[in-house]
Amino acid sequence: MKVRIDTELCAGFGICVGICPEMFELHDDGYATVLLDEVPPELADLVRRAASQCPAQAILLSDDTAA
């Protein structure tokens, strides 16, 4: 699974960082960034939870299974 932040939507709430700091951090500009290109399997549930709880719906998930 891949995850990205829609920078047009992110409002810097930081809920994603609170839920999964291994995958997200707040950048110097106050908006979220993704730390890893691929979501490790052990963090997948937390990343999905962060996406579902993002007030701005700025966390986008994709199953990148194409080679």
C-alpha positions as CSV (number, residue, x, y, z in Angstrom):
1,M,0.0,0.0,0.0
2,K,1.1,3.5,-0.7
3,V,0.0,6.7,1.1
4,R,0.3,10.3,0.2
5,I,-1.0,13.6,1.5
6,D,-3.1,15.9,-0.7
7,T,-1.3,19.2,0.0
8,E,-4.3,21.1,-1.3
9,L,-6.5,19.6,1.4
10,C,-4.1,19.2,4.4
11,A,-4.9,21.7,7.1
12,G,-2.2,20.6,9.5
13,F,-4.4,19.1,12.2
14,G,-1.7,16.5,13.1
15,I,-4.1,13.7,13.9
16,C,-2.2,11.4,11.5
17,V,1.1,12.1,13.4
18,G,-0.6,11.3,16.7
19,I,-2.0,8.0,15.3
20,C,1.1,6.9,13.3
21,P,4.3,8.9,13.9
22,E,6.3,6.2,12.1
23,M,4.6,7.2,8.8
24,F,3.7,10.9,9.2
25,E,5.2,14.1,10.5
26,L,4.4,17.8,10.4
27,H,6.7,19.6,8.1
28,D,8.2,23.0,9.0
29,D,5.3,24.7,7.2
30,G,2.8,23.0,9.6
31,Y,1.4,20.5,7.1
32,A,1.7,16.7,7.2
33,T,4.3,14.8,5.1
34,V,4.7,11.1,4.6
35,L,8.0,9.5,5.8
36,L,8.1,6.2,3.9
37,D,7.3,5.4,0.3
38,E,5.6,2.1,1.1
39,V,3.5,1.4,4.1
40,P,5.0,-1.5,6.1
41,P,2.4,-4.3,6.7
42,E,2.7,-3.8,10.4
43,L,1.6,-0.1,10.1
44,A,-1.2,-0.6,7.5
45,D,-4.0,-0.6,10.1
46,L,-2.7,2.6,11.8
47,V,-2.3,4.3,8.4
48,R,-5.9,3.4,7.5
49,R,-7.1,4.7,10.8
50,A,-5.2,7.9,10.3
51,A,-6.8,8.3,6.9
52,S,-10.3,7.7,8.2
53,Q,-9.9,10.2,11.0
54,C,-8.3,13.0,9.0
55,P,-10.7,15.9,9.3
56,A,-9.6,17.3,6.0
57,Q,-9.7,13.8,4.3
58,A,-6.2,14.7,3.0
59,I,-4.6,11.2,3.4
60,L,-4.9,9.2,0.2
61,L,-4.3,5.5,0.1
62,S,-3.6,3.3,-2.9
63,D,-2.9,-0.4,-3.5
64,D,0.0,-0.2,-5.8
65,T,0.2,-3.7,-7.1
66,A,1.2,-2.9,-10.7
67,A,4.8,-3.8,-11.5
